[in-house]
């Protein structure tokens, strides 16, 4: 129905009202008092606020979904331009075949919002199902299922009921055609198209429906009307309450089923109902949860192997000769180490790092090498098996021949609005707007400069954290030396560890702040580039956000892994940052334990903060928004109003979910050699993440508009790149960050004790410095015990050697061994990776057979249908149906069978 203008506050709506609606209205007039809802405060006090919703059934009170849509307006004073746009838009929606039903603003919770529900009848659905090339059932799948897994009986507790896992039988499908409806298995018109299909059809009409011409340009689409304030929201309705079933017996109650079987945390051990998720939310959200679930399943293997490697380090702690020598009072207690900072720090005995050296063995042992190689192969198995899983989903969800929807490839409204010049499209031969090359170049330059500036800002913040570490180390050393209350834990909480922990926490806070700020900047510069299509917009934003977060989250880990302790110099000739702060040294047991600390704090902190943002913040916002409505009886708080008060998932909702998981994927692959428990932490987080994401999507957010997707998109390429990079980073961590290579070189080339080859390693790895050679800048203020020499971590000649303080031959042997190890490990892992990738086909054999079977069957049924129609025409004496046409049709069927 046409809008017909904005009615006055007490006037009836301009559209007819059904008897049900009239009874509701009469009942509400007796019971309801006008209230100003928090929703309007959140949207702003505009006179023309509007809402569009989509609803499945005629009874929107009980069972709602995407067949119906509702438009509502806030206030009585509406600008004429918005009124005209609204009137024209709704008139064109009716011309497209949709049915409109208006709820007056007096019927709403706050008395200011109009709701216009839009229903899509059968004729509209079948028309646009053909336009969108939607595949529908033509025959039940006759290919027998694969052989049952003998472990199915053991996995029974993890299974969901069959009606939940597979709400619909498996069919062969074909693109819908209005002229061939008898071909399809149409048992019930109300359930023939799934909720996500109906959702997409209504949204397709809304995004293309014109509403007038402004400044000589044809305007269309609900997105523009939302942007200019004509309407305030547009979303499909949930089909029922999530905590109880609808009263309507015809309602499928899919939201309730998803909540009970999927979104509750107590169901964390159950499999996910992917077919039901796809049916309710669409393929794009379904493929995300399929990927997240598969990633979590694969993490189980990595977590088990990582836990075994950790336990190996735990059980062999007492056998570690290095920590034994450090803790031995006769060895470590007699080794005097050079001060770790200038002037203020004192000489210290090696055995003060006894406990930290023991704990470092948990992660720095021979199992580290095995786990690094294993994870290089695991990541390949994960990506290859995901391709197979994705191929199976593409077939099961009718995405085999899917190309990105025209909805995703169409020009963005912002592109059309900002591009004033036009040129002819070589494909459509129609004039369309375009952005000149010069303008594109300028915008890309500004965008690139902005990204580089923010990346530089991250690096500057990392340098600031490094300066913090250098500046406070002396303070921590002095505090722990002079504070008696800290003496009992001085063996565990060393100045190095205290500095590392506080710096990691500070770094995490800076990461979160920069991440929050850059998110706004990334969206702004992507908008400034004016991408042509929605897909292009999302891909550009993805690369910007990933590049920034890659540097933001991983820069501190790269510093500890590859730079800390590598450019220190030696006593008397230390290297300085900005000629002021002396570079940090590693603990005598190595820097690996500090990398583990850094990785644990950043990774765990990010996961905890992410879950707080995803679960608690939406819940608080919804609780606050509904605080007044809760005082009203439930039957006076309509379903469309309840959904209106929920949070908006948004077009970039899945983008942030993927980004979070890909950053986590980087933590468990790029630096996993330093922390074998990282996959276990990721596994526990992901088990929670699946339930948090499902809970918030089912209970806290409006129902998203369904969209199709046949893969995880550009994220697949990002994961492939990180998988390759992880082999390199882990090889460097084992070679340069851990002490494995120096120990192996000592074991095979320099050990002098055949009975205990590793005895004497600590003494061998520490060089000697004569204290009298200290310049005044470095010499400690105090030397109460009158030490003559001190030791430092390096391989240099002693002061009485002719090559005083120069690197020994052992240093060059170790360096050569490290480089050789990196080359060998990389080549071995890459060869195995590529061999595994070559051995595992991307598409399972049974899926290939089903695809071929479906294509053959579809062609056969269509040809037989055409042949029958042709026979009918011949029998009816249709002169146009010639004998040659009949023969050609039969020949085409024979050719199809042969193929």
C-alpha positions in Angstrom: 0.0 0.0 0.0 1.2 3.6 -0.6 2.5 5.4 2.4 0.0 8.3 1.9 1.8 10.8 4.1 2.8 10.8 7.7 -0.2 10.7 10.0 -0.7 12.8 13.0 0.0 11.4 16.5 -3.6 10.3 17.1 -4.7 9.5 13.6 -5.1 6.0 12.4 -2.6 4.4 10.0 -3.2 5.1 6.3 -3.4 1.4 5.5 -6.2 -1.0 6.2 -5.9 -3.1 9.4 -6.8 -6.7 9.6 -9.3 -7.9 12.2 -6.4 -9.5 14.3 -4.6 -6.2 14.3 -7.8 -4.3 15.2 -8.4 -6.5 18.2 -4.7 -6.0 19.3 -5.1 -2.3 18.9 -8.3 -2.2 21.0 -6.7 -4.3 23.7 -3.6 -2.1 23.8 -5.5 1.1 24.1 -6.9 -0.1 27.4 -3.7 -1.4 28.8 -0.7 0.4 27.4 0.7 3.7 28.5 2.9 5.7 26.2 6.7 5.4 27.0 9.8 6.7 25.4 11.9 3.7 24.7 15.7 3.7 24.9 15.8 2.7 21.3 14.8 6.2 20.2 17.4 7.7 22.5 19.9 5.5 20.8 18.7 6.4 17.3 18.4 10.1 17.9 15.4 12.3 18.1 14.6 12.4 14.5 11.1 13.0 13.2 11.4 10.6 10.4 12.9 7.5 12.0 11.8 4.3 10.2 12.2 0.6 10.4 11.9 -2.2 8.0 11.5 -5.8 9.0 11.0 -9.1 7.3 8.4 -11.6 8.5 7.6 -15.2 7.5 4.0 -15.7 8.6 0.8 -13.7 8.6 0.8 -13.9 12.4 3.8 -11.7 13.1 3.1 -12.0 16.8 4.2 -15.6 17.0 6.2 -16.9 14.0 8.1 -14.4 12.0 10.7 -14.6 9.2 11.8 -13.2 6.0 8.6 -13.3 3.9 7.3 -10.2 5.6 8.9 -6.9 6.1 7.7 -4.0 8.2 8.3 -0.3 7.8 7.8 2.1 10.8 8.2 5.9 11.3 9.0 7.8 14.4 7.3 11.1 15.2 4.5 13.0 13.4 6.6 15.7 11.7 8.2 14.2 8.6 10.2 16.1 6.0 8.4 16.1 2.7 11.4 14.7 0.9 11.6 11.7 3.2 7.8 11.3 2.9 7.9 11.4 -0.9 10.8 8.9 -1.0 9.0 6.6 1.3 5.7 6.8 -0.6 7.4 6.2 -3.9 9.5 3.3 -2.5 6.5 1.5 -0.9 4.5 2.0 -4.0 7.2 0.4 -6.1 7.5 -2.5 -3.6 3.8 -3.2 -4.2 4.3 -3.0 -8.0 7.0 -5.6 -7.5 4.3 -7.9 -6.0 5.0 -7.5 -2.3 2.2 -7.0 0.2 2.6 -4.3 2.8 1.0 -4.1 6.3 1.5 -1.0 8.5 1.6 -0.9 12.3 0.7 2.6 13.5 3.2 4.3 15.8 0.7 4.2 18.6 1.0 0.4 18.5 4.8 0.6 19.1 6.5 0.5 22.5 7.6 4.1 22.5 4.7 5.5 20.5 7.0 7.0 17.9 8.0 4.2 15.4 5.9 3.0 12.5 6.4 -0.6 11.4 5.6 -1.7 7.9 5.6 -5.4 7.4 6.2 -6.7 3.9 4.9 -10.1 2.8 6.2 -11.9 -0.2 3.5 -14.1 -1.8 4.2 -17.3 -3.8 4.2 -15.6 -7.1 6.9 -13.2 -6.1 9.0 -16.0 -4.6 9.0 -18.2 -7.8 9.6 -15.1 -10.0 12.8 -14.1 -8.2 13.9 -17.6 -7.5 14.3 -17.9 -11.2 16.1 -14.5 -11.4 18.5 -15.5 -8.6 19.0 -19.0 -10.2 18.1 -20.7 -6.9 18.5 -24.4 -6.9 15.5 -26.5 -5.7 14.9 -30.2 -5.3 14.0 -32.3 -8.3 14.7 -35.9 -7.0 15.9 -37.5 -3.8 19.5 -38.4 -3.8 19.9 -42.1 -4.9 23.6 -42.4 -4.3 24.1 -44.7 -1.2 25.8 -43.0 1.7 29.5 -43.8 2.5 30.4 -46.7 4.6 29.7 -46.1 8.3 32.6 -45.2 10.5 33.3 -48.1 13.0 33.9 -45.4 15.6 30.4 -44.0 15.3 29.2 -45.9 18.3 32.0 -44.2 20.4 31.1 -40.8 18.9 27.4 -41.2 19.7 27.5 -38.9 22.7 28.8 -36.1 20.5 26.0 -36.4 17.9 22.9 -34.4 17.7 19.4 -35.8 16.8 19.1 -36.6 13.1 16.2 -34.1 12.7 18.4 -31.3 14.0 21.5 -32.3 12.0 19.6 -32.9 8.8 16.3 -31.0 8.9 15.7 -31.8 5.2 16.4 -34.9 3.1 19.2 -35.0 0.6 18.0 -34.0 -2.9 19.4 -33.6 -6.4 18.7 -30.0 -7.3 18.4 -27.9 -10.4 17.9 -24.1 -11.0 14.3 -23.1 -10.5 12.2 -22.2 -13.6 8.6 -20.8 -13.4 7.6 -22.6 -16.6 8.6 -26.1 -15.3 7.2 -26.1 -11.8 5.9 -29.7 -12.2 9.5 -30.8 -12.3 10.2 -29.9 -8.8 9.3 -31.6 -5.5 6.8 -28.9 -4.4 4.9 -30.6 -1.5 4.1 -27.4 0.4 4.4 -23.9 -1.0 4.9 -22.4 2.5 8.0 -24.5 3.1 9.4 -25.1 -0.4 11.8 -22.2 -0.1 14.0 -22.2 3.0 14.0 -19.2 5.3 17.4 -18.1 4.1 16.1 -18.3 0.4 13.1 -16.2 1.2 15.3 -13.8 3.2 17.5 -13.3 0.1 14.7 -12.9 -2.3 13.0 -10.1 -0.2 16.4 -8.4 0.4 17.1 -8.6 -3.4 13.9 -6.7 -4.1 14.6 -4.2 -1.4 18.1 -3.4 -2.6 16.9 -2.8 -6.2 13.6 -1.1 -5.7 13.7 2.5 -7.1 12.3 5.4 -5.1 12.7 8.3 -7.5 15.1 10.6 -9.3 17.4 13.1 -7.6 19.7 15.5 -9.4 19.0 13.6 -12.7 20.1 10.3 -11.2 17.8 7.3 -10.6 17.9 6.4 -6.9 17.2 2.9 -5.7 17.7 0.5 -2.8 16.9 0.3 0.9 20.6 1.0 1.8 20.4 4.5 0.4 17.1 5.1 2.3 18.8 3.9 5.5 21.8 6.2 4.9 19.7 9.3 4.3 17.4 8.7 7.3 14.2 7.8 5.5 14.2 4.5 7.4 16.1 3.7 10.5 16.6 -0.1 10.2 15.9 -3.0 7.9 16.2 -6.6 9.0 14.5 -10.0 8.8 12.7 -11.2 11.9 13.6 -14.2 14.0 10.9 -16.9 13.7 10.2 -17.2 17.4 11.5 -16.5 20.9 14.8 -18.3 21.5 13.8 -19.6 25.0 10.4 -21.0 24.0 8.5 -22.3 21.0 5.9 -20.3 19.2 2.2 -20.9 19.7 1.7 -21.2 16.0 1.8 -25.0 15.2 3.0 -24.2 11.7 6.2 -22.5 12.9 9.4 -24.4 12.5 10.8 -22.9 15.7 14.3 -23.0 14.2 15.7 -20.2 16.4 14.5 -22.2 19.5 16.1 -25.4 18.2 19.4 -23.6 17.5 19.4 -22.2 20.9 18.6 -25.4 22.7 20.9 -27.7 20.6 23.7 -25.3 19.6 24.0 -21.9 21.4 24.1 -23.1 25.0 27.5 -23.7 26.5 26.5 -27.0 28.1 26.3 -28.3 24.5 30.0 -27.5 23.9 30.9 -31.2 23.3 28.2 -31.6 20.6 28.7 -31.3 16.9 27.2 -28.2 15.1 23.9 -28.4 13.2 25.5 -26.9 10.1 22.5 -27.6 7.8 20.1 -25.9 10.2 22.5 -23.0 10.5 22.6 -22.6 6.8 18.9 -23.0 6.5 18.2 -20.3 9.1 21.1 -17.8 8.5 22.3 -18.6 5.0 25.4 -20.1 3.5 27.8 -17.3 4.4 27.3 -17.6 8.1 27.1 -21.4 7.8 30.5 -21.6 6.1 32.1 -19.6 8.8 30.8 -21.9 11.6 31.8 -24.9 9.4 35.4 -23.5 9.1 35.6 -22.6 12.8 34.4 -26.0 13.8 36.8 -27.8 11.5 39.7 -25.6 12.7 38.8 -26.5 16.3 38.7 -30.2 15.5 42.1 -30.0 13.9 43.4 -28.1 16.9 42.7 -31.1 19.0 45.5 -33.1 17.4 48.0 -30.2 17.7 47.0 -29.6 21.3 47.6 -33.3 22.2 51.0 -33.3 20.5 51.9 -30.0 22.1 50.8 -31.2 25.5 53.0 -34.4 25.1 56.0 -32.2 24.2 55.3 -30.0 27.3 55.1 -33.1 29.5 58.3 -34.4 28.1 60.0 -31.1 29.1 58.3 -31.4 32.6 59.4 -35.0 33.2 63.0 -34.3 32.0 63.6 -31.2 34.1 65.7 -33.1 36.6 67.8 -34.5 33.8 68.7 -31.2 32.3 72.5 -30.8 32.8 72.4 -27.0 32.0 70.0 -26.2 34.8 71.8 -28.6 37.1 75.1 -26.7 36.6 73.4 -23.3 37.0 71.7 -24.4 40.3 74.8 -26.2 41.6 76.4 -23.9 44.3 79.8 -25.3 43.3 79.4 -24.3 39.7 76.6 -21.7 39.2 77.2 -20.3 42.7 80.9 -19.6 41.9 80.3 -18.0 38.5 80.2 -14.2 38.9 78.2 -12.6 36.1 78.8 -9.1 34.7 76.2 -6.4 35.6 73.1 -6.3 33.4 73.0 -2.5 33.4 75.5 0.4 33.7 76.6 1.8 37.0 73.6 0.9 39.1 73.5 -2.8 38.7 75.8 -5.1 40.7 77.7 -8.3 40.0 75.5 -11.3 40.5 75.9 -15.1 40.8 74.7 -17.4 38.1 72.7 -19.6 40.5 70.2 -16.8 41.2 68.6 -17.7 37.8 68.2 -21.3 38.9 64.4 -21.6 38.9 64.0 -19.6 35.6 66.5 -21.9 33.9 64.6 -25.0 35.1 61.4 -23.6 33.8 63.0 -22.7 30.4 63.7 -26.4 29.9 59.9 -26.9 29.7 59.9 -25.2 26.3 63.6 -25.4 25.2 64.3 -29.1 24.7 64.6 -31.5 21.9 60.8 -31.9 21.7 60.7 -28.2 20.6 62.4 -29.2 17.3 60.0 -32.1 16.8 56.9 -29.9 17.5 58.1 -27.1 15.2 58.4 -29.7 12.3 55.1 -31.3 13.2 53.2 -28.0 13.2 54.7 -27.2 9.8 53.1 -30.4 8.5 49.9 -30.0 10.6 49.1 -26.6 9.1 49.3 -28.2 5.6 47.0 -31.0 6.6 44.6 -28.5 8.1 44.4 -26.4 4.9 44.2 -29.4 2.6 41.5 -31.2 4.5 39.6 -27.9 4.8 39.6 -27.7 1.0 38.0 -31.2 1.0 35.5 -30.2 3.6 34.7 -27.0 1.8 34.2 -28.9 -1.5 31.7 -31.3 0.3 29.8 -28.3 1.7 29.7 -26.7 -1.8 28.0 -29.8 -3.1 25.6 -30.3 -0.2 24.6 -26.7 -0.1 24.2 -26.3 -3.9 27.2 -24.0 -4.4 29.1 -26.0 -7.1 28.2 -23.7 -10.0 27.9 -20.7 -7.7 29.5 -17.4 -8.8 29.4 -14.4 -6.5 25.9 -13.0 -6.5 25.0 -10.1 -8.6 24.1 -8.5 -5.2 27.8 -8.7 -4.3 29.0 -7.7 -7.7 26.7 -4.7 -8.2 28.0 -1.2 -7.8 28.0 0.2 -4.3 25.6 3.0 -3.8 28.5 5.1 -2.4 30.4 4.5 -5.7 27.5 5.6 -7.8 26.9 8.7 -5.7 30.5 9.9 -5.6 31.5 9.1 -9.2 30.0 11.8 -11.5 31.7 10.7 -14.7 30.3 7.8 -16.8 31.6 5.4 -19.4 30.1 2.5 -21.4 30.4 -1.0 -19.8 31.9 -3.3 -22.4 29.8 -6.2 -21.2 26.4 -4.6 -20.6 26.9 -1.8 -23.2 25.3 0.5 -20.6 26.6 3.8 -19.3 27.8 3.5 -15.7 29.8 5.7 -13.3 33.5 5.3 -13.0 36.4 6.8 -11.1 39.2 8.4 -13.2 42.6 6.8 -13.0 44.2 10.0 -11.6 41.6 10.2 -8.8 42.3 6.5 -8.0 46.0 7.1 -7.9 45.6 10.1 -5.5 43.3 8.1 -3.2 45.6 5.1 -3.2 48.6 7.3 -2.3 46.7 8.9 0.6 45.5 5.5 1.7 49.0 3.9 1.5 50.6 6.8 3.3 48.0 6.5 6.1 48.6 2.8 6.5 52.4 3.3 6.5 52.0 6.0 9.1 50.0 3.7 11.4 52.4 0.8 10.9 55.2 3.3 11.8 53.2 4.3 14.9 53.1 0.6 15.9 56.9 0.3 15.5 57.3 3.5 17.5 55.2 2.1 20.3 57.2 -1.1 20.3 60.4 0.9 20.5 58.8 2.8 23.4 58.1 -0.5 25.2 61.7 -1.6 24.5 62.9 1.7 26.1 60.7 1.0 29.0 62.3 -2.4 29.4 65.8 -0.9 29.3 64.9 1.9 31.7 63.1 0.0 34.4 65.4 -3.0 34.6 67.8 -1.3 36.9 64.9 -0.2 39.1 63.6 -3.7 39.4 67.1 -5.0 40.2 67.6 -2.5 42.9 64.0 -3.0 44.3 64.4 -6.8 44.5 67.9 -6.5 46.1 66.8 -4.1 48.8 63.3 -5.2 49.6 63.2 -8.0 52.2 59.6 -9.0 51.4 60.6 -10.0 47.9 63.5 -12.2 49.0 61.5 -15.4 49.2 60.4 -15.2 45.6 63.6 -13.6 44.2 64.7 -17.0 42.8 61.5 -17.2 40.7 60.7 -13.5 40.0 64.1 -12.3 38.7 64.5 -8.7 37.4 64.5 -10.1 33.9 61.2 -11.8 34.4 59.6 -8.9 36.2 60.7 -6.6 33.4 59.4 -9.0 30.7 56.0 -9.5 32.4 55.3 -5.8 33.0 56.5 -4.9 29.5 54.2 -7.6 28.0 51.2 -6.3 29.9 52.0 -2.7 28.9 52.4 -3.8 25.3 49.1 -5.6 25.4 47.3 -2.4 26.5 49.0 -0.4 23.8 47.9 -3.1 21.2 44.3 -2.8 22.3 44.3 1.0 22.1 46.0 1.1 18.7 43.7 -1.6 17.4 40.6 0.4 18.5 41.8 3.6 16.8 43.0 2.0 13.6 39.7 0.2 13.1 38.1 3.5 12.6 40.9 4.8 10.4 40.9 1.6 8.2 37.1 2.0 7.5 37.6 5.7 6.7 40.4 5.2 4.3 38.6 2.3 2.6 35.6 4.5 2.2 37.8 7.2 0.8 39.1 4.8 -1.9 35.5 4.4 -3.1 35.7 0.7 -4.0 33.5 -0.3 -6.9 31.7 -3.4 -5.5 30.9 -4.8 -2.1 33.4 -7.6 -2.5 36.1 -5.2 -3.5 35.4 -3.1 -0.5 35.6 -6.1 1.9 38.8 -7.4 0.4 40.5 -4.0 0.7 39.4 -3.6 4.2 40.5 -7.1 5.0 44.0 -6.5 3.7 44.4 -3.2 5.6 43.1 -4.6 8.9 45.1 -7.8 8.6 48.4 -5.9 7.8 47.9 -3.6 10.7 46.9 -6.3 13.2 49.7 -8.5 12.0 52.3 -5.8 12.8 50.4 -4.8 16.0 50.1 -8.2 17.6 53.2 -9.9 16.4 55.9 -7.1 16.4 56.7 -7.6 20.1 57.0 -11.3 19.6 59.3 -10.8 16.6 61.5 -8.5 18.8 61.9 -11.0 21.6 62.4 -13.9 19.2 64.9 -12.4 16.7 66.4 -9.1 18.1 66.6 -9.2 21.9 70.1 -10.3 23.1 71.4 -10.5 19.5 73.1 -7.1 19.3 74.4 -6.6 22.8 78.1 -6.3 22.3 80.3 -7.3 25.2 81.4 -5.7 28.5 83.3 -2.5 27.8 81.9 -2.3 24.3 78.2 -2.5 24.7 75.8 -1.3 22.0 73.2 1.3 22.9 69.8 2.4 21.6 69.8 6.1 20.8 73.3 6.2 22.4 71.6 6.2 25.8 70.0 2.9 26.7 72.0 -0.3 26.7 70.5 -3.1 24.7 68.9 -6.0 26.6 70.6 -9.3 27.2 69.0 -12.7 27.3 68.9 -14.8 30.4 71.9 -17.3 30.7 69.4 -20.0 29.8 68.2 -18.2 26.7 65.5 -15.8 25.5 62.9 -18.6 24.8 61.2 -18.3 28.2 60.7 -14.6 27.6 59.2 -15.2 24.2 56.9 -17.8 25.9 55.8 -15.2 28.4 55.2 -12.5 25.8 53.2 -14.9 23.6 51.1 -16.2 26.5 50.2 -12.7 27.8 49.3 -11.3 24.4 47.5 -14.4 23.1 45.5 -15.1 26.3 44.8 -11.4 26.9 43.4 -11.0 23.4 41.2 -14.1 23.7 39.8 -13.0 27.1 39.1 -9.4 25.9 37.6 -10.7 22.7 35.1 -12.9 24.5 34.2 -10.0 26.9 33.5 -7.8 23.9 31.5 -10.4 22.0 29.3 -11.7 24.9 29.1 -9.3 27.8 28.9 -5.9 25.9 25.9 -6.9 23.6 24.1 -8.4 26.6 24.5 -5.2 28.6 23.4 -3.1 25.6 20.3 -5.2 25.1 19.5 -5.3 28.8 19.7 -1.5 29.0 17.6 -1.1 25.8 14.8 -3.3 27.0 14.7 -2.2 30.6 11.4 -0.3 30.1 9.7 -2.8 27.8 10.2 -5.5 30.4 7.5 -3.8 32.6 4.9 -4.5 29.9 3.0 -7.8 29.4 4.7 -9.9 26.7 1.7 -9.9 24.4 2.0 -6.1 24.2 5.6 -6.2 23.2 5.5 -7.4 19.6 8.1 -9.6 18.0 9.2 -6.9 15.5 9.8 -4.5 18.4 11.7 -7.1 20.4 14.0 -7.7 17.4 14.3 -4.0 16.8 15.8 -3.7 20.3 18.5 -6.3 19.6 22.0 -5.4 18.4 22.9 -5.1 14.7 25.1 -7.8 13.3 26.2 -5.6 10.4 27.7 -6.3 7.0 31.2 -6.6 8.6 30.1 -8.9 11.4 31.7 -12.0 10.0 34.8 -10.0 9.0 35.7 -9.4 12.6 35.1 -13.0 13.5 37.4 -14.2 10.8 40.0 -11.6 11.7 40.1 -12.7 15.3 40.6 -16.4 14.4 43.2 -15.7 11.8 45.3 -13.6 14.3 45.0 -16.6 16.7 46.1 -18.9 13.9 49.2 -16.8 13.5 50.0 -17.2 17.2 49.8 -21.0 17.1 51.8 -21.3 13.9 54.3 -18.5 13.7 55.7 -18.8 17.2 54.6 -22.3 18.3 58.2 -23.5 18.7 58.4 -21.3 21.8 55.2 -22.4 23.4 53.8 -26.0 22.7 50.8 -25.3 24.8 49.6 -22.5 22.4 47.3 -24.9 20.4 45.8 -26.1 23.7 45.0 -22.6 24.7 43.5 -22.0 21.3 41.5 -25.2 21.5 39.9 -24.2 24.8 39.2 -20.7 23.5 37.6 -22.0 20.3 35.3 -24.4 22.1 34.1 -21.3 24.0 34.2 -19.1 20.9 31.8 -21.4 19.0 29.2 -21.2 21.8 29.7 -17.5 22.4 29.3 -16.7 18.7 26.3 -18.9 18.3 24.7 -17.6 21.6 25.1 -13.9 20.6 23.9 -14.5 17.1 20.8 -16.4 18.3 19.9 -14.3 21.3 21.6 -10.9 21.2 21.5 -9.9 17.5 18.9 -9.2 14.9 18.7 -11.8 12.3 21.2 -11.0 9.6 20.3 -10.9 5.9 21.1 -14.2 4.4 23.9 -14.3 1.8 25.6 -17.0 -0.2 29.3 -17.8 -0.1 31.1 -20.8 -1.4 34.3 -20.4 0.5 36.0 -18.3 3.2 37.2 -16.0 0.5 40.4 -14.0 0.8 41.1 -15.5 4.2 42.1 -18.7 2.5 45.0 -17.0 0.8 46.0 -15.2 4.0 46.1 -18.6 5.8 48.2 -20.1 3.1 50.7 -17.2 3.3 50.9 -17.6 7.1 51.5 -21.3 6.8 54.5 -20.7 4.6 55.8 -18.0 6.8 55.4 -20.1 9.9 58.0 -22.6 8.6 60.6 -19.8 8.3 59.8 -18.2 11.7 59.9 -21.5 13.6 63.2 -22.5 12.0 64.7 -19.2 13.1 63.3 -19.5 16.6 64.8 -23.0 17.0 68.1 -21.8 15.5 68.6 -18.3 17.1 66.2 -18.0 20.0 66.5 -21.4 21.7 69.8 -23.0 22.9 69.4 -26.2 21.0 72.0 -25.6 18.3 74.7 -24.4 20.7 74.1 -27.4 22.9 74.3 -29.8 19.9 77.5 -28.2 18.6 79.0 -28.6 22.1 77.7 -32.2 22.4 79.3 -33.3 19.1 82.4 -31.1 18.8 83.5 -29.6 22.1 82.5 -31.9 24.9 85.4 -33.5 26.8 83.5 -35.8 29.1 82.4 -39.0 27.3 80.4 -40.2 30.3 78.4 -37.0 30.6 78.8 -35.1 27.2 76.8 -32.0 28.4 78.7 -31.4 31.6 80.7 -28.2 31.3 78.4 -26.7 28.8 77.5 -23.6 30.9 81.1 -22.8 31.6 81.9 -23.2 27.9 79.0 -20.9 26.8 80.2 -18.0 29.1 83.1 -15.8 28.2 85.5 -14.1 30.6 85.9 -10.4 31.1 88.5 -8.6 33.2 86.8 -6.0 35.4 89.7 -3.6 35.2 88.9 -3.2 31.5 85.5 -1.6 32.3 85.3 2.0 31.1 83.9 4.4 33.7 80.5 4.5 31.8 79.9 0.8 32.4 81.8 0.1 35.7 79.4 -0.6 38.6 79.6 1.8 41.5 80.1 -1.0 44.0 82.3 -4.1 44.1 82.3 -5.1 47.8 83.8 -8.5 47.2 86.6 -7.1 44.9 85.8 -9.4 42.0 88.6 -9.5 39.4 86.7 -11.2 36.5 83.0 -11.6 35.5 81.4 -13.8 32.9 79.0 -12.9 30.1 77.0 -14.9 27.6 79.0 -15.1 24.3 81.8 -16.9 22.6 84.8 -14.6 22.8 88.5 -15.0 23.7 89.6 -14.3 27.3 91.5 -11.1 28.2 94.9 -12.9 28.3 94.5 -14.1 24.7 96.3 -12.4 21.8 92.8 -12.0 20.1 91.4 -10.5 23.2 87.5 -10.3 23.2 87.2 -11.3 19.6 84.8 -14.1 18.6 86.2 -17.6 19.0 86.1 -20.3 16.3 83.3 -22.0 18.2 81.1 -18.9 17.6 81.5 -19.3 13.8 80.9 -23.1 14.1 77.6 -22.4 15.9 76.6 -19.7 13.4 77.3 -22.0 10.5 75.3 -24.8 12.2 72.4 -22.4 12.8 72.3 -21.4 9.1 72.6 -25.0 8.0 69.8 -26.0 10.3 67.5 -23.3 8.9 68.1 -24.4 5.3 67.7 -28.1 6.1 64.6 -27.7 8.2 62.9 -25.3 5.7 63.6 -27.6 2.8 62.5 -30.8 4.6 59.3 -29.2 5.8 58.5 -27.6 2.5 59.1 -30.8 0.6 56.8 -32.7 3.0 54.2 -29.9 2.8 54.1 -29.9 -1.0 54.1 -33.7 -1.1 51.1 -33.9 1.3 49.3 -31.1 -0.6 49.9 -33.1 -3.9 48.7 -36.4 -2.3 45.5 -35.0 -0.9 42.9 -34.2 -3.7 40.9 -31.0 -3.1 37.6 -32.7 -3.9 36.7 -36.1 -2.5 36.0 -38.9 -5.0 32.4 -39.4 -3.7 31.7 -35.7 -4.1 32.9 -35.8 -7.7 30.6 -38.8 -8.4 27.7 -37.0 -6.9 28.3 -33.8 -8.9 28.5 -35.8 -12.1 25.4 -37.8 -11.1 23.4 -34.7 -10.4 24.4 -33.0 -13.7 23.5 -36.1 -15.6 20.2 -36.5 -13.8 19.3 -32.9 -14.2 19.9 -32.9 -17.9 18.0 -36.2 -18.3 14.9 -35.0 -16.4 14.9 -31.6 -18.3 15.3 -33.4 -21.7 12.5 -35.9 -20.9 10.3 -33.0 -19.8 10.9 -31.2 -23.0 10.2 -34.3 -25.0 6.9 -34.9 -23.2 5.9 -31.3 -23.9 6.8 -31.7 -27.5 4.8 -34.9 -27.8 1.8 -33.1 -26.3 2.2 -30.3 -28.8 2.3 -32.8 -31.7 -0.8 -34.6 -30.4 -2.6 -31.3 -30.1 -1.7 -30.5 -33.7 0.8 -27.7 -33.0 2.2 -26.9 -36.4 5.3 -25.4 -34.9 6.3 -28.8 -33.3 8.0 -30.4 -36.3 9.2 -33.9 -36.6 12.8 -32.7 -36.9 12.5 -30.9 -33.6 11.3 -34.1 -32.0 14.2 -36.1 -33.4 16.7 -33.4 -32.3 15.3 -33.5 -28.8 15.7 -37.3 -28.7 19.2 -37.1 -30.1 20.1 -34.6 -27.4 18.9 -37.0 -24.7 21.1 -39.8 -26.2 24.1 -37.6 -26.3 23.6 -36.6 -22.7 23.4 -40.3 -21.7 26.6 -41.0 -23.6 28.4 -38.1 -22.0 
